[in-house]
Amino acid sequence: MPPAAASTAVTGTANGSFKGGNYIGTLANGGVALAPYHDFDSTIPAALKNEVAQLKAGIVDGSIKIATKSPV
């Protein structure tokens, strides 16, 4: 859960206005993210970083559909 959503939930609980419900984290709402390259950043080719960024953008905008349930 992004920090802002968590803060809203905590504040809402404290003041009695929290409504509850389900939160589904996605790339689009910041609930999940791709890990940074950390120490390997300088060894990852720019073309690969660009491809990963394009894939992420496609998932966010819906042009790339991902499985939401296990096929098993």
PDB file of N, CA, C and O in Angstrom:
ATOM      1  N   MET A   1       0.861  -1.169   0.000  1.00  0.00           N
ATOM      2  CA  MET A   1       0.000   0.000   0.000  1.00  0.00           C
ATOM      3  C   MET A   1       0.904   1.228   0.000  1.00  0.00           C
ATOM      4  O   MET A   1       1.855   1.303   0.779  1.00  0.00           O
ATOM      5  N   PRO A   2       0.609   2.187  -0.872  1.00  0.00           N
ATOM      6  CA  PRO A   2       1.413   3.411  -0.883  1.00  0.00           C
ATOM      7  C   PRO A   2       1.287   4.157   0.442  1.00  0.00           C
ATOM      8  O   PRO A   2       0.247   4.087   1.097  1.00  0.00           O
ATOM      9  N   PRO A   3       2.334   4.864   0.837  1.00  0.00           N
ATOM     10  CA  PRO A   3       2.295   5.582   2.120  1.00  0.00           C
ATOM     11  C   PRO A   3       1.090   6.510   2.275  1.00  0.00           C
ATOM     12  O   PRO A   3       0.525   6.605   3.364  1.00  0.00           O
ATOM     13  N   ALA A   4       0.691   7.193   1.206  1.00  0.00           N
ATOM     14  CA  ALA A   4      -0.457   8.114   1.312  1.00  0.00           C
ATOM     15  C   ALA A   4      -1.737   7.358   1.650  1.00  0.00           C
ATOM     16  O   ALA A   4      -2.537   7.828   2.459  1.00  0.00           O
ATOM     17  N   ALA A   5      -1.938   6.197   1.043  1.00  0.00           N
ATOM     18  CA  ALA A   5      -3.138   5.406   1.329  1.00  0.00           C
ATOM     19  C   ALA A   5      -3.102   4.875   2.757  1.00  0.00           C
ATOM     20  O   ALA A   5      -4.118   4.867   3.452  1.00  0.00           O
ATOM     21  N   ALA A   6      -1.937   4.438   3.182  1.00  0.00           N
ATOM     22  CA  ALA A   6      -1.805   3.944   4.557  1.00  0.00           C
ATOM     23  C   ALA A   6      -2.063   5.064   5.553  1.00  0.00           C
ATOM     24  O   ALA A   6      -2.732   4.858   6.565  1.00  0.00           O
ATOM     25  N   SER A   7      -1.537   6.240   5.270  1.00  0.00           N
ATOM     26  CA  SER A   7      -1.741   7.393   6.147  1.00  0.00           C
ATOM     27  C   SER A   7      -3.221   7.754   6.224  1.00  0.00           C
ATOM     28  O   SER A   7      -3.734   8.058   7.301  1.00  0.00           O
ATOM     29  N   THR A   8      -3.901   7.720   5.087  1.00  0.00           N
ATOM     30  CA  THR A   8      -5.332   8.014   5.052  1.00  0.00           C
ATOM     31  C   THR A   8      -6.107   6.996   5.885  1.00  0.00           C
ATOM     32  O   THR A   8      -7.026   7.361   6.617  1.00  0.00           O
ATOM     33  N   ALA A   9      -5.737   5.720   5.774  1.00  0.00           N
ATOM     34  CA  ALA A   9      -6.422   4.671   6.541  1.00  0.00           C
ATOM     35  C   ALA A   9      -6.210   4.871   8.039  1.00  0.00           C
ATOM     36  O   ALA A   9      -7.149   4.744   8.825  1.00  0.00           O
ATOM     37  N   VAL A  10      -4.984   5.181   8.429  1.00  0.00           N
ATOM     38  CA  VAL A  10      -4.685   5.363   9.859  1.00  0.00           C
ATOM     39  C   VAL A  10      -5.408   6.590  10.394  1.00  0.00           C
ATOM     40  O   VAL A  10      -6.033   6.536  11.453  1.00  0.00           O
ATOM     41  N   THR A  11      -5.323   7.692   9.663  1.00  0.00           N
ATOM     42  CA  THR A  11      -5.986   8.926  10.087  1.00  0.00           C
ATOM     43  C   THR A  11      -7.497   8.730  10.145  1.00  0.00           C
ATOM     44  O   THR A  11      -8.148   9.166  11.094  1.00  0.00           O
ATOM     45  N   GLY A  12      -8.054   8.072   9.126  1.00  0.00           N
ATOM     46  CA  GLY A  12      -9.490   7.823   9.090  1.00  0.00           C
ATOM     47  C   GLY A  12      -9.954   6.950  10.233  1.00  0.00           C
ATOM     48  O   GLY A  12     -11.031   7.160  10.789  1.00  0.00           O
ATOM     49  N   THR A  13      -9.134   5.961  10.585  1.00  0.00           N
ATOM     50  CA  THR A  13      -9.472   5.097  11.716  1.00  0.00           C
ATOM     51  C   THR A  13      -9.463   5.899  13.010  1.00  0.00           C
ATOM     52  O   THR A  13     -10.351   5.750  13.849  1.00  0.00           O
ATOM     53  N   ALA A  14      -8.462   6.742  13.162  1.00  0.00           N
ATOM     54  CA  ALA A  14      -8.332   7.531  14.389  1.00  0.00           C
ATOM     55  C   ALA A  14      -9.494   8.504  14.574  1.00  0.00           C
ATOM     56  O   ALA A  14      -9.950   8.720  15.697  1.00  0.00           O
ATOM     57  N   ASN A  15      -9.980   9.096  13.466  1.00  0.00           N
ATOM     58  CA  ASN A  15     -11.058  10.084  13.612  1.00  0.00           C
ATOM     59  C   ASN A  15     -12.454   9.505  13.335  1.00  0.00           C
ATOM     60  O   ASN A  15     -13.442  10.239  13.327  1.00  0.00           O
ATOM     61  N   GLY A  16     -12.529   8.169  13.105  1.00  0.00           N
ATOM     62  CA  GLY A  16     -13.820   7.519  12.944  1.00  0.00           C
ATOM     63  C   GLY A  16     -14.442   7.603  11.563  1.00  0.00           C
ATOM     64  O   GLY A  16     -15.611   7.260  11.388  1.00  0.00           O
ATOM     65  N   SER A  17     -13.667   8.059  10.571  1.00  0.00           N
ATOM     66  CA  SER A  17     -14.243   8.185   9.223  1.00  0.00           C
ATOM     67  C   SER A  17     -13.789   7.092   8.255  1.00  0.00           C
ATOM     68  O   SER A  17     -14.168   7.117   7.085  1.00  0.00           O
ATOM     69  N   PHE A  18     -12.995   6.149   8.716  1.00  0.00           N
ATOM     70  CA  PHE A  18     -12.504   5.082   7.841  1.00  0.00           C
ATOM     71  C   PHE A  18     -13.641   4.146   7.475  1.00  0.00           C
ATOM     72  O   PHE A  18     -14.344   3.638   8.348  1.00  0.00           O
ATOM     73  N   LYS A  19     -13.821   3.917   6.159  1.00  0.00           N
ATOM     74  CA  LYS A  19     -14.934   3.108   5.681  1.00  0.00           C
ATOM     75  C   LYS A  19     -14.544   1.658   5.402  1.00  0.00           C
ATOM     76  O   LYS A  19     -15.424   0.820   5.206  1.00  0.00           O
ATOM     77  N   GLY A  20     -13.261   1.344   5.379  1.00  0.00           N
ATOM     78  CA  GLY A  20     -12.828  -0.027   5.103  1.00  0.00           C
ATOM     79  C   GLY A  20     -12.961  -0.386   3.641  1.00  0.00           C
ATOM     80  O   GLY A  20     -13.146   0.489   2.796  1.00  0.00           O
ATOM     81  N   GLY A  21     -12.869  -1.658   3.341  1.00  0.00           N
ATOM     82  CA  GLY A  21     -12.977  -2.140   1.973  1.00  0.00           C
ATOM     83  C   GLY A  21     -11.681  -2.774   1.514  1.00  0.00           C
ATOM     84  O   GLY A  21     -10.717  -2.889   2.271  1.00  0.00           O
ATOM     85  N   ASN A  22     -11.681  -3.175   0.277  1.00  0.00           N
ATOM     86  CA  ASN A  22     -10.502  -3.822  -0.296  1.00  0.00           C
ATOM     87  C   ASN A  22      -9.646  -2.806  -1.029  1.00  0.00           C
ATOM     88  O   ASN A  22     -10.155  -1.890  -1.675  1.00  0.00           O
ATOM     89  N   TYR A  23      -8.356  -2.979  -0.919  1.00  0.00           N
ATOM     90  CA  TYR A  23      -7.395  -2.169  -1.665  1.00  0.00           C
ATOM     91  C   TYR A  23      -6.621  -3.113  -2.558  1.00  0.00           C
ATOM     92  O   TYR A  23      -6.013  -4.067  -2.074  1.00  0.00           O
ATOM     93  N   ILE A  24      -6.636  -2.863  -3.837  1.00  0.00           N
ATOM     94  CA  ILE A  24      -5.886  -3.687  -4.784  1.00  0.00           C
ATOM     95  C   ILE A  24      -4.742  -2.844  -5.320  1.00  0.00           C
ATOM     96  O   ILE A  24      -4.958  -1.875  -6.048  1.00  0.00           O
ATOM     97  N   GLY A  25      -3.532  -3.218  -4.956  1.00  0.00           N
ATOM     98  CA  GLY A  25      -2.355  -2.489  -5.408  1.00  0.00           C
ATOM     99  C   GLY A  25      -2.018  -2.830  -6.847  1.00  0.00           C
ATOM    100  O   GLY A  25      -1.985  -4.003  -7.220  1.00  0.00           O
ATOM    101  N   THR A  26      -1.768  -1.817  -7.652  1.00  0.00           N
ATOM    102  CA  THR A  26      -1.390  -1.989  -9.051  1.00  0.00           C
ATOM    103  C   THR A  26      -0.205  -1.080  -9.366  1.00  0.00           C
ATOM    104  O   THR A  26       0.172  -0.232  -8.557  1.00  0.00           O
ATOM    105  N   LEU A  27       0.375  -1.265 -10.544  1.00  0.00           N
ATOM    106  CA  LEU A  27       1.420  -0.349 -10.988  1.00  0.00           C
ATOM    107  C   LEU A  27       0.840   1.053 -11.162  1.00  0.00           C
ATOM    108  O   LEU A  27       1.502   2.047 -10.867  1.00  0.00           O
ATOM    109  N   ALA A  28      -0.387   1.123 -11.636  1.00  0.00           N
ATOM    110  CA  ALA A  28      -1.007   2.427 -11.909  1.00  0.00           C
ATOM    111  C   ALA A  28      -1.257   3.235 -10.635  1.00  0.00           C
ATOM    112  O   ALA A  28      -1.094   4.455 -10.643  1.00  0.00           O
ATOM    113  N   ASN A  29      -1.649   2.574  -9.540  1.00  0.00           N
ATOM    114  CA  ASN A  29      -1.964   3.335  -8.329  1.00  0.00           C
ATOM    115  C   ASN A  29      -0.824   3.347  -7.313  1.00  0.00           C
ATOM    116  O   ASN A  29      -0.982   3.843  -6.197  1.00  0.00           O
ATOM    117  N   GLY A  30       0.322   2.798  -7.706  1.00  0.00           N
ATOM    118  CA  GLY A  30       1.483   2.809  -6.819  1.00  0.00           C
ATOM    119  C   GLY A  30       1.457   1.763  -5.731  1.00  0.00           C
ATOM    120  O   GLY A  30       2.305   1.774  -4.838  1.00  0.00           O
ATOM    121  N   GLY A  31       0.487   0.848  -5.792  1.00  0.00           N
ATOM    122  CA  GLY A  31       0.392  -0.199  -4.782  1.00  0.00           C
ATOM    123  C   GLY A  31       1.443  -1.271  -4.934  1.00  0.00           C
ATOM    124  O   GLY A  31       1.750  -1.978  -3.974  1.00  0.00           O
ATOM    125  N   VAL A  32       2.002  -1.407  -6.125  1.00  0.00           N
ATOM    126  CA  VAL A  32       3.143  -2.281  -6.397  1.00  0.00           C
ATOM    127  C   VAL A  32       4.093  -1.522  -7.309  1.00  0.00           C
ATOM    128  O   VAL A  32       3.704  -0.546  -7.950  1.00  0.00           O
ATOM    129  N   ALA A  33       5.323  -1.970  -7.363  1.00  0.00           N
ATOM    130  CA  ALA A  33       6.312  -1.305  -8.210  1.00  0.00           C
ATOM    131  C   ALA A  33       7.368  -2.309  -8.641  1.00  0.00           C
ATOM    132  O   ALA A  33       7.499  -3.388  -8.063  1.00  0.00           O
ATOM    133  N   LEU A  34       8.108  -1.933  -9.654  1.00  0.00           N
ATOM    134  CA  LEU A  34       9.246  -2.733 -10.071  1.00  0.00           C
ATOM    135  C   LEU A  34      10.442  -2.315  -9.217  1.00  0.00           C
ATOM    136  O   LEU A  34      10.633  -1.131  -8.941  1.00  0.00           O
ATOM    137  N   ALA A  35      11.226  -3.273  -8.812  1.00  0.00           N
ATOM    138  CA  ALA A  35      12.385  -2.968  -7.976  1.00  0.00           C
ATOM    139  C   ALA A  35      13.432  -2.200  -8.780  1.00  0.00           C
ATOM    140  O   ALA A  35      13.597  -2.441  -9.975  1.00  0.00           O
ATOM    141  N   PRO A  36      14.133  -1.285  -8.133  1.00  0.00           N
ATOM    142  CA  PRO A  36      15.217  -0.575  -8.821  1.00  0.00           C
ATOM    143  C   PRO A  36      16.384  -1.527  -9.091  1.00  0.00           C
ATOM    144  O   PRO A  36      16.458  -2.615  -8.521  1.00  0.00           O
ATOM    145  N   TYR A  37      17.270  -1.109  -9.950  1.00  0.00           N
ATOM    146  CA  TYR A  37      18.403  -1.949 -10.340  1.00  0.00           C
ATOM    147  C   TYR A  37      19.534  -1.935  -9.301  1.00  0.00           C
ATOM    148  O   TYR A  37      20.434  -2.774  -9.357  1.00  0.00           O
ATOM    149  N   HIS A  38      19.491  -1.004  -8.371  1.00  0.00           N
ATOM    150  CA  HIS A  38      20.474  -0.901  -7.277  1.00  0.00           C
ATOM    151  C   HIS A  38      21.907  -0.929  -7.816  1.00  0.00           C
ATOM    152  O   HIS A  38      22.249  -0.151  -8.706  1.00  0.00           O
ATOM    153  N   ASP A  39      22.735  -1.813  -7.285  1.00  0.00           N
ATOM    154  CA  ASP A  39      24.158  -1.866  -7.640  1.00  0.00           C
ATOM    155  C   ASP A  39      24.396  -2.275  -9.091  1.00  0.00           C
ATOM    156  O   ASP A  39      25.493  -2.079  -9.614  1.00  0.00           O
ATOM    157  N   PHE A  40      23.390  -2.835  -9.742  1.00  0.00           N
ATOM    158  CA  PHE A  40      23.545  -3.283 -11.121  1.00  0.00           C
ATOM    159  C   PHE A  40      23.137  -2.224 -12.140  1.00  0.00           C
ATOM    160  O   PHE A  40      23.209  -2.465 -13.345  1.00  0.00           O
ATOM    161  N   ASP A  41      22.713  -1.066 -11.672  1.00  0.00           N
ATOM    162  CA  ASP A  41      22.209  -0.022 -12.568  1.00  0.00           C
ATOM    163  C   ASP A  41      23.179   0.287 -13.709  1.00  0.00           C
ATOM    164  O   ASP A  41      22.760   0.421 -14.858  1.00  0.00           O
ATOM    165  N   SER A  42      24.444   0.397 -13.404  1.00  0.00           N
ATOM    166  CA  SER A  42      25.421   0.762 -14.434  1.00  0.00           C
ATOM    167  C   SER A  42      25.706  -0.383 -15.394  1.00  0.00           C
ATOM    168  O   SER A  42      26.295  -0.154 -16.451  1.00  0.00           O
ATOM    169  N   THR A  43      25.310  -1.603 -15.064  1.00  0.00           N
ATOM    170  CA  THR A  43      25.585  -2.744 -15.934  1.00  0.00           C
ATOM    171  C   THR A  43      24.394  -3.129 -16.812  1.00  0.00           C
ATOM    172  O   THR A  43      24.529  -3.965 -17.705  1.00  0.00           O
ATOM    173  N   ILE A  44      23.246  -2.533 -16.568  1.00  0.00           N
ATOM    174  CA  ILE A  44      22.053  -2.837 -17.359  1.00  0.00           C
ATOM    175  C   ILE A  44      22.053  -1.937 -18.589  1.00  0.00           C
ATOM    176  O   ILE A  44      22.114  -0.716 -18.447  1.00  0.00           O
ATOM    177  N   PRO A  45      21.988  -2.506 -19.794  1.00  0.00           N
ATOM    178  CA  PRO A  45      21.982  -1.684 -21.007  1.00  0.00           C
ATOM    179  C   PRO A  45      20.765  -0.748 -21.051  1.00  0.00           C
ATOM    180  O   PRO A  45      19.667  -1.112 -20.629  1.00  0.00           O
ATOM    181  N   ALA A  46      20.986   0.443 -21.564  1.00  0.00           N
ATOM    182  CA  ALA A  46      19.914   1.438 -21.666  1.00  0.00           C
ATOM    183  C   ALA A  46      18.740   0.900 -22.478  1.00  0.00           C
ATOM    184  O   ALA A  46      17.586   1.190 -22.161  1.00  0.00           O
ATOM    185  N   ALA A  47      19.018   0.125 -23.515  1.00  0.00           N
ATOM    186  CA  ALA A  47      17.940  -0.426 -24.347  1.00  0.00           C
ATOM    187  C   ALA A  47      17.041  -1.355 -23.530  1.00  0.00           C
ATOM    188  O   ALA A  47      15.824  -1.361 -23.718  1.00  0.00           O
ATOM    189  N   LEU A  48      17.628  -2.131 -22.633  1.00  0.00           N
ATOM    190  CA  LEU A  48      16.834  -3.031 -21.793  1.00  0.00           C
ATOM    191  C   LEU A  48      16.018  -2.234 -20.783  1.00  0.00           C
ATOM    192  O   LEU A  48      14.851  -2.544 -20.544  1.00  0.00           O
ATOM    193  N   LYS A  49      16.629  -1.203 -20.185  1.00  0.00           N
ATOM    194  CA  LYS A  49      15.890  -0.344 -19.255  1.00  0.00           C
ATOM    195  C   LYS A  49      14.704   0.302 -19.960  1.00  0.00           C
ATOM    196  O   LYS A  49      13.620   0.406 -19.386  1.00  0.00           O
ATOM    197  N   ASN A  50      14.906   0.736 -21.204  1.00  0.00           N
ATOM    198  CA  ASN A  50      13.833   1.348 -21.978  1.00  0.00           C
ATOM    199  C   ASN A  50      12.724   0.340 -22.270  1.00  0.00           C
ATOM    200  O   ASN A  50      11.541   0.672 -22.193  1.00  0.00           O
ATOM    201  N   GLU A  51      13.107  -0.882 -22.601  1.00  0.00           N
ATOM    202  CA  GLU A  51      12.109  -1.922 -22.874  1.00  0.00           C
ATOM    203  C   GLU A  51      11.277  -2.215 -21.628  1.00  0.00           C
ATOM    204  O   GLU A  51      10.059  -2.370 -21.721  1.00  0.00           O
ATOM    205  N   VAL A  52      11.918  -2.290 -20.473  1.00  0.00           N
ATOM    206  CA  VAL A  52      11.202  -2.524 -19.221  1.00  0.00           C
ATOM    207  C   VAL A  52      10.250  -1.357 -18.941  1.00  0.00           C
ATOM    208  O   VAL A  52       9.111  -1.570 -18.524  1.00  0.00           O
ATOM    209  N   ALA A  53      10.715  -0.128 -19.169  1.00  0.00           N
ATOM    210  CA  ALA A  53       9.868   1.052 -18.962  1.00  0.00           C
ATOM    211  C   ALA A  53       8.655   1.023 -19.895  1.00  0.00           C
ATOM    212  O   ALA A  53       7.551   1.383 -19.488  1.00  0.00           O
ATOM    213  N   GLN A  54       8.859   0.595 -21.145  1.00  0.00           N
ATOM    214  CA  GLN A  54       7.740   0.496 -22.091  1.00  0.00           C
ATOM    215  C   GLN A  54       6.753  -0.579 -21.666  1.00  0.00           C
ATOM    216  O   GLN A  54       5.542  -0.389 -21.780  1.00  0.00           O
ATOM    217  N   LEU A  55       7.255  -1.701 -21.179  1.00  0.00           N
ATOM    218  CA  LEU A  55       6.367  -2.763 -20.700  1.00  0.00           C
ATOM    219  C   LEU A  55       5.558  -2.280 -19.502  1.00  0.00           C
ATOM    220  O   LEU A  55       4.356  -2.533 -19.416  1.00  0.00           O
ATOM    221  N   LYS A  56       6.217  -1.589 -18.584  1.00  0.00           N
ATOM    222  CA  LYS A  56       5.509  -1.046 -17.422  1.00  0.00           C
ATOM    223  C   LYS A  56       4.418  -0.082 -17.867  1.00  0.00           C
ATOM    224  O   LYS A  56       3.292  -0.149 -17.374  1.00  0.00           O
ATOM    225  N   ALA A  57       4.742   0.811 -18.794  1.00  0.00           N
ATOM    226  CA  ALA A  57       3.755   1.775 -19.293  1.00  0.00           C
ATOM    227  C   ALA A  57       2.583   1.056 -19.958  1.00  0.00           C
ATOM    228  O   ALA A  57       1.434   1.468 -19.801  1.00  0.00           O
ATOM    229  N   GLY A  58       2.865  -0.013 -20.698  1.00  0.00           N
ATOM    230  CA  GLY A  58       1.809  -0.782 -21.351  1.00  0.00           C
ATOM    231  C   GLY A  58       0.892  -1.469 -20.361  1.00  0.00           C
ATOM    232  O   GLY A  58      -0.316  -1.560 -20.578  1.00  0.00           O
ATOM    233  N   ILE A  59       1.475  -1.956 -19.269  1.00  0.00           N
ATOM    234  CA  ILE A  59       0.651  -2.582 -18.231  1.00  0.00           C
ATOM    235  C   ILE A  59      -0.224  -1.525 -17.559  1.00  0.00           C
ATOM    236  O   ILE A  59      -1.409  -1.757 -17.316  1.00  0.00           O
ATOM    237  N   VAL A  60       0.361  -0.367 -17.261  1.00  0.00           N
ATOM    238  CA  VAL A  60      -0.390   0.712 -16.611  1.00  0.00           C
ATOM    239  C   VAL A  60      -1.531   1.205 -17.498  1.00  0.00           C
ATOM    240  O   VAL A  60      -2.648   1.401 -17.018  1.00  0.00           O
ATOM    241  N   ASP A  61      -1.255   1.409 -18.803  1.00  0.00           N
ATOM    242  CA  ASP A  61      -2.307   1.966 -19.673  1.00  0.00           C
ATOM    243  C   ASP A  61      -3.270   0.907 -20.216  1.00  0.00           C
ATOM    244  O   ASP A  61      -4.229   1.236 -20.914  1.00  0.00           O
ATOM    245  N   GLY A  62      -3.013  -0.361 -19.894  1.00  0.00           N
ATOM    246  CA  GLY A  62      -3.937  -1.426 -20.293  1.00  0.00           C
ATOM    247  C   GLY A  62      -3.691  -2.020 -21.659  1.00  0.00           C
ATOM    248  O   GLY A  62      -4.406  -2.934 -22.070  1.00  0.00           O
ATOM    249  N   SER A  63      -2.686  -1.518 -22.382  1.00  0.00           N
ATOM    250  CA  SER A  63      -2.418  -2.069 -23.711  1.00  0.00           C
ATOM    251  C   SER A  63      -1.749  -3.443 -23.628  1.00  0.00           C
ATOM    252  O   SER A  63      -1.753  -4.195 -24.602  1.00  0.00           O
ATOM    253  N   ILE A  64      -1.182  -3.767 -22.480  1.00  0.00           N
ATOM    254  CA  ILE A  64      -0.636  -5.098 -22.231  1.00  0.00           C
ATOM    255  C   ILE A  64      -1.485  -5.728 -21.127  1.00  0.00           C
ATOM    256  O   ILE A  64      -1.529  -5.232 -20.001  1.00  0.00           O
ATOM    257  N   LYS A  65      -2.142  -6.804 -21.461  1.00  0.00           N
ATOM    258  CA  LYS A  65      -2.991  -7.499 -20.495  1.00  0.00           C
ATOM    259  C   LYS A  65      -2.165  -8.539 -19.764  1.00  0.00           C
ATOM    260  O   LYS A  65      -1.390  -9.267 -20.385  1.00  0.00           O
ATOM    261  N   ILE A  66      -2.318  -8.615 -18.465  1.00  0.00           N
ATOM    262  CA  ILE A  66      -1.597  -9.599 -17.675  1.00  0.00           C
ATOM    263  C   ILE A  66      -2.602 -10.551 -17.030  1.00  0.00           C
ATOM    264  O   ILE A  66      -3.761 -10.200 -16.804  1.00  0.00           O
ATOM    265  N   ALA A  67      -2.134 -11.755 -16.741  1.00  0.00           N
ATOM    266  CA  ALA A  67      -3.000 -12.736 -16.096  1.00  0.00           C
ATOM    267  C   ALA A  67      -3.297 -12.268 -14.672  1.00  0.00           C
ATOM    268  O   ALA A  67      -2.400 -11.807 -13.967  1.00  0.00           O
ATOM    269  N   THR A  68      -4.532 -12.386 -14.259  1.00  0.00           N
ATOM    270  CA  THR A  68      -4.899 -11.993 -12.906  1.00  0.00           C
ATOM    271  C   THR A  68      -5.206 -13.200 -12.026  1.00  0.00           C
ATOM    272  O   THR A  68      -5.394 -13.058 -10.818  1.00  0.00           O
ATOM    273  N   LYS A  69      -5.257 -14.379 -12.623  1.00  0.00           N
ATOM    274  CA  LYS A  69      -5.494 -15.595 -11.858  1.00  0.00           C
ATOM    275  C   LYS A  69      -4.519 -16.667 -12.309  1.00  0.00           C
ATOM    276  O   LYS A  69      -4.143 -16.717 -13.480  1.00  0.00           O
ATOM    277  N   SER A  70      -4.117 -17.503 -11.404  1.00  0.00           N
ATOM    278  CA  SER A  70      -3.222 -18.589 -11.730  1.00  0.00           C
ATOM    279  C   SER A  70      -3.924 -19.572 -12.669  1.00  0.00           C
ATOM    280  O   SER A  70      -5.086 -19.912 -12.447  1.00  0.00           O
ATOM    281  N   PRO A  71      -3.228 -20.036 -13.720  1.00  0.00           N
ATOM    282  CA  PRO A  71      -3.845 -21.011 -14.617  1.00  0.00           C
ATOM    283  C   PRO A  71      -3.943 -22.390 -13.988  1.00  0.00           C
ATOM    284  O   PRO A  71      -4.557 -23.283 -14.572  1.00  0.00           O
ATOM    285  N   VAL A  72      -3.361 -22.590 -12.824  1.00  0.00           N
ATOM    286  CA  VAL A  72      -3.358 -23.911 -12.182  1.00  0.00           C
ATOM    287  C   VAL A  72      -4.541 -24.026 -11.245  1.00  0.00           C
ATOM    288  O   VAL A  72      -4.724 -25.062 -10.605  1.00  0.00           O
TER     289      VAL A  72
END
